[in-house]
Amino acid sequence: MSTPTLPPPIRTTITLLLAWGVVIFGCHISEVKDVSRNTWVFLILSGLSTGLSWLFYFKAIQLGDVSRVVSIDKLSVVITILLAFLFLHEQPSLKVVIGAVLIAAGSIFMIL
């Protein structure tokens, strides 16, 4: 496997080209000026955190068992549900709660 620093830029470049292609061919390029400062800050921070998470992800795959690394990664779904509940005041349905519990239980089972 290559170094953990190589795959994220390749993936990001492909994503970047695809995303700008949608903007350009969808005739939305003029809307770029309407993006607010807060949105730009969020997008920049999101991009940085995504890039770092992929670097750590590929490094973890190099160092550990893939099944354990992926199990830990899938816990992000549970964390997202919790953050939506805490900060966005979303009310999760019973189905979402059961799903989150099953994801957490399955991840913990795979890790152990």
C-alpha positions, -999 to +999 in steps of 0.1 A: +000+000+000+012+035-007+019+061+020-012+074+038-005+108+023-010+099-013-047+086-016-064+116+000-051+142-026-060+118-054-095+113-041-099+150-034-088+160-069-113+137-085-141+150-062-130+186-069-132+181-106-165+164-105-180+190-081-168+220-102-180+202-134-215+200-119-213+237-110-200+248-144-222+225-166-252+233-144-247+270-151-243+278-114-209+295-115-225+330-110-239+318-077-204+315-061-204+352-052-236+346-032-219+322-007-218+339+027-187+343+048-200+319+074-205+293+047-170+298+034-156+293+069-176+262+074-166+248+040-129+255+047-130+239+081-150+210+068-125+205+040-096+206+064-112+181+088-121+158+060-086+158+047-071+151+081-096+123+087-087+106+055-050+109+063-056+093+097-079+067+081-053+055+056-026+055+083-049+034+106-055+009+078-018+006+074-012+000+111-042-020+121-068-045+111-091-031+084-122-046+100-115-028+132-106+005+115-138+005+095-158-004+126-145+026+144-151+048+113-187+037+112-192+050+147-192+085+131-228+078+121-237+074+158-217+105+167-235+125+140-269+114+153-259+124+188-246+158+177-278+164+157-298+157+188-276+178+211-269+208+189-296+209+162-323+197+186-335+170+162-358+145+176-347+110+164-374+085+157-374+051+174-361+036+141-331+060+142-324+052+179-326+015+173-304+018+142-278+039+161-277+014+189-273-015+165-244+003+147-227+011+180-232-025+192-219-040+159-189-017+159-180-025+195-185-062+187-162-060+157-135-040+177-135-066+205 
